[in-house]
Amino acid sequence: VTLSYNGPVGNRLGVGVNVLSDRFGELETTKGAVGLSYTIKTDNNQVGFGISAEYIKHGLSGFGNADPNDPIINRALAGAEYFDASFGLYGIYMNRLSYGLSLPSAVSSRISEIDAEAPDREIGFIMQVGYKLDIQTDITLTPSLIMKKLANVPTHIDMNLTFGFLQDKLIGGVNYTLGADKRLGFLIGTKIEKLNFYYSYNTSSHFIQDYNNGSHELTLGVNFGGK
């Protein structure tokens, strides 16, 4: 479950709040973040700079089938807590070229003694560039690349191709990932008034694909006021 708010405070300052609670089997992750951004606008370019502070807790919700006397399991039940600070920028040039760079967890500090012997996480980055093309009236094509180097995640590149129809009221796309395990995905979505609805499907070359039929994701977004 994710709840987030992003909005302007004045002409150039923005604020964001994000809360996340995730459970996968017995693994639990809780996050809370507050961010600030500052945007500079010119006739041809708009670029925003952002900083966020985040509280993160990783832990277990139960023993599952594990030995209840296992010391590692018992430490994980208490959870490992972190404080992170992240930085980033995102820009749009001539309303066509988009570019961005973010440094997730650029500053990270463990605030709990649990799992104190774990190694510090490496500083990673996410780089993005895309360009929007007008194919025909009310039809757009946006190729983009996203390169990710994150802690505990193999470096990889996402190659995306997104189509927009009727001023993006209908969206379709395809995604292919290079590096780590190769992934192929498809996306379709629609915008109706202030509601956004998307469906995506991904399949992978990873060995775990032998045990499932790929991943399905449904996203529902609601826009409240503003432009």
C-alpha positions as CSV (number, residue, x, y, z in Angstrom):
1,V,0.0,0.0,0.0
2,T,1.4,3.4,-1.0
3,L,0.0,6.8,-0.2
4,S,1.6,9.9,-1.6
5,Y,1.1,13.6,-2.1
6,N,3.0,16.0,-4.4
7,G,2.1,19.6,-4.9
8,P,3.4,23.2,-5.3
9,V,4.1,25.7,-2.6
10,G,4.4,28.9,-4.4
11,N,5.7,29.2,-8.0
12,R,9.0,27.3,-7.6
13,L,8.9,25.3,-4.4
14,G,7.2,21.9,-4.2
15,V,6.6,19.4,-1.4
16,G,6.1,15.7,-1.4
17,V,5.0,13.1,1.3
18,N,5.1,9.4,0.7
19,V,4.2,6.4,3.0
20,L,4.6,2.8,2.0
21,S,3.8,-0.5,3.6
22,D,4.9,-3.7,1.8
23,R,4.6,-7.3,2.7
24,F,6.0,-10.2,0.6
25,G,5.6,-13.5,2.4
26,E,7.1,-13.0,5.8
27,L,9.2,-10.0,4.7
28,E,7.9,-6.6,5.7
29,T,9.1,-3.1,4.6
30,T,7.8,0.2,6.0
31,K,8.8,3.6,4.6
32,G,8.0,7.2,5.2
33,A,9.5,10.1,3.3
34,V,9.3,13.9,3.0
35,G,10.7,15.7,0.1
36,L,11.3,19.3,-1.2
37,S,11.9,20.5,-4.7
38,Y,12.9,23.7,-6.4
39,T,12.1,24.4,-10.1
40,I,13.8,26.8,-12.5
41,K,11.9,27.7,-15.6
42,T,13.0,29.4,-18.8
43,D,11.4,29.8,-22.2
44,N,12.8,26.4,-23.4
45,N,13.8,24.5,-20.3
46,Q,12.3,23.5,-17.0
47,V,14.4,21.7,-14.5
48,G,13.7,20.8,-10.9
49,F,16.1,19.8,-8.1
50,G,14.9,17.7,-5.2
51,I,16.0,16.3,-1.8
52,S,14.2,13.9,0.4
53,A,14.6,12.4,3.9
54,E,13.3,8.8,4.4
55,Y,12.7,6.4,7.3
56,I,13.0,2.7,6.4
57,K,12.4,-0.4,8.4
58,H,13.0,-3.9,7.1
59,G,11.9,-7.0,9.1
60,L,9.9,-10.1,9.4
61,S,6.2,-10.5,10.4
62,G,6.6,-14.0,11.7
63,F,8.8,-17.1,11.9
64,G,7.1,-18.9,9.0
65,N,8.7,-22.4,8.8
66,A,12.0,-21.2,10.3
67,D,13.5,-22.3,13.6
68,P,12.1,-19.9,16.3
69,N,15.5,-20.2,18.1
70,D,17.5,-19.1,15.1
71,P,19.4,-15.9,16.2
72,I,19.3,-14.3,12.7
73,I,15.5,-14.8,12.6
74,N,15.1,-13.3,16.0
75,R,17.1,-10.2,15.1
76,A,15.1,-9.8,11.9
77,L,11.9,-9.9,13.8
78,A,12.9,-6.8,15.7
79,G,13.7,-5.1,12.3
80,A,16.6,-3.0,10.9
81,E,15.9,0.7,10.8
82,Y,17.6,3.3,8.5
83,F,17.5,7.0,7.8
84,D,18.2,7.9,4.2
85,A,18.7,11.1,2.3
86,S,18.2,11.2,-1.5
87,F,18.9,13.7,-4.2
88,G,17.8,14.2,-7.8
89,L,17.0,16.4,-10.7
90,Y,14.5,16.2,-13.6
91,G,14.1,18.4,-16.6
92,I,12.1,18.9,-19.7
93,Y,13.6,20.8,-22.7
94,M,11.3,22.2,-25.4
95,N,8.5,20.1,-24.1
96,R,10.0,17.1,-25.8
97,L,13.3,16.0,-24.3
98,S,13.1,14.7,-20.8
99,Y,16.1,13.9,-18.6
100,G,16.8,13.0,-15.0
101,L,19.3,11.8,-12.5
102,S,18.6,10.6,-9.0
103,L,20.8,9.3,-6.2
104,P,18.7,7.1,-4.0
105,S,20.0,6.7,-0.4
106,A,23.0,8.9,-1.2
107,V,23.3,9.4,2.5
108,S,22.3,6.4,4.6
109,S,22.6,5.8,8.3
110,R,21.5,2.8,10.4
111,I,19.5,3.9,13.4
112,S,19.0,0.6,15.0
113,E,21.6,-1.8,16.5
114,I,19.9,-4.8,14.8
115,D,21.9,-6.3,12.0
116,A,24.8,-4.0,12.9
117,E,27.3,-6.2,11.2
118,A,25.7,-5.9,7.8
119,P,27.9,-4.0,5.3
120,D,27.0,-0.5,4.3
121,R,25.0,-0.1,1.2
122,E,26.6,1.2,-2.0
123,I,25.6,4.6,-3.4
124,G,23.6,3.9,-6.6
125,F,22.0,6.1,-9.3
126,I,19.2,6.2,-11.8
127,M,19.7,8.0,-15.1
128,Q,16.8,8.7,-17.5
129,V,16.4,10.3,-21.0
130,G,13.5,10.3,-23.3
131,Y,12.2,12.2,-26.4
132,K,8.6,12.7,-27.4
133,L,7.7,12.6,-31.1
134,D,4.5,13.6,-32.9
135,I,3.7,10.9,-35.4
136,Q,0.3,12.1,-36.5
137,T,-2.4,14.3,-35.0
138,D,-3.2,13.0,-31.5
139,I,-0.6,10.2,-31.8
140,T,2.8,10.5,-30.1
141,L,5.8,8.2,-29.7
142,T,8.2,8.4,-26.8
143,P,11.4,6.3,-26.8
144,S,13.3,6.4,-23.5
145,L,16.2,4.8,-21.7
146,I,16.6,4.3,-17.9
147,M,19.9,3.1,-16.5
148,K,19.8,1.8,-12.9
149,K,22.7,0.9,-10.6
150,L,21.3,0.2,-7.1
151,A,22.4,-1.5,-4.0
152,N,21.8,-5.3,-4.2
153,V,20.5,-4.9,-7.7
154,P,22.5,-5.8,-10.8
155,T,23.2,-2.8,-13.1
156,H,20.7,-2.8,-16.0
157,I,19.1,-0.6,-18.7
158,D,15.4,-0.4,-19.4
159,M,14.5,0.4,-23.0
160,N,11.0,1.8,-23.3
161,L,8.8,2.7,-26.2
162,T,5.5,4.4,-25.3
163,F,2.6,5.3,-27.6
164,G,0.0,8.0,-26.8
165,F,-3.3,8.4,-28.5
166,L,-6.0,11.2,-28.2
167,Q,-3.8,13.4,-26.0
168,D,-2.6,10.4,-24.0
169,K,-6.1,9.3,-23.1
170,L,-5.0,5.9,-24.3
171,I,-1.4,4.7,-23.7
172,G,0.4,1.6,-24.9
173,G,4.0,0.6,-24.5
174,V,6.7,-2.1,-24.6
175,N,9.7,-2.4,-22.4
176,Y,12.9,-4.5,-22.7
177,T,15.6,-4.8,-20.0
178,L,19.3,-5.5,-20.7
179,G,21.6,-6.7,-17.9
180,A,20.8,-8.9,-15.0
181,D,18.0,-11.1,-16.2
182,K,16.5,-10.0,-19.5
183,R,12.9,-8.9,-19.1
184,L,10.2,-8.1,-21.7
185,G,7.1,-6.2,-20.7
186,F,3.9,-4.6,-22.1
187,L,1.8,-1.7,-20.9
188,I,-1.7,-0.4,-21.7
189,G,-3.6,2.3,-19.9
190,T,-6.2,5.0,-20.1
191,K,-7.0,8.4,-18.6
192,I,-10.6,9.3,-17.9
193,E,-11.2,12.7,-16.3
194,K,-9.1,12.5,-13.1
195,L,-8.7,8.7,-13.1
196,N,-5.6,6.9,-14.5
197,F,-5.7,3.1,-15.0
198,Y,-2.8,1.0,-16.2
199,Y,-2.1,-2.7,-16.7
200,S,1.4,-4.1,-17.3
201,Y,2.8,-7.6,-17.8
202,N,6.4,-8.7,-17.5
203,T,8.2,-11.9,-18.3
204,S,11.8,-12.7,-17.5
205,S,14.7,-14.9,-18.5
206,H,15.5,-15.6,-14.8
207,F,15.2,-19.2,-13.7
208,I,12.3,-18.3,-11.4
209,Q,10.2,-17.9,-14.6
210,D,10.0,-21.7,-14.7
211,Y,7.7,-21.5,-11.7
212,N,5.3,-18.7,-12.7
213,N,3.6,-17.1,-15.7
214,G,5.2,-13.7,-15.4
215,S,4.1,-10.7,-13.3
216,H,0.9,-8.7,-13.6
217,E,0.5,-5.2,-12.2
218,L,-2.6,-3.0,-12.0
219,T,-2.3,0.7,-11.2
220,L,-5.1,3.1,-10.3
221,G,-4.2,6.8,-10.0
222,V,-6.4,9.7,-8.9
223,N,-5.6,13.4,-9.6
224,F,-7.0,15.9,-7.2
225,G,-7.2,19.5,-8.5
226,G,-4.4,21.4,-10.0
227,K,-3.1,21.2,-13.6
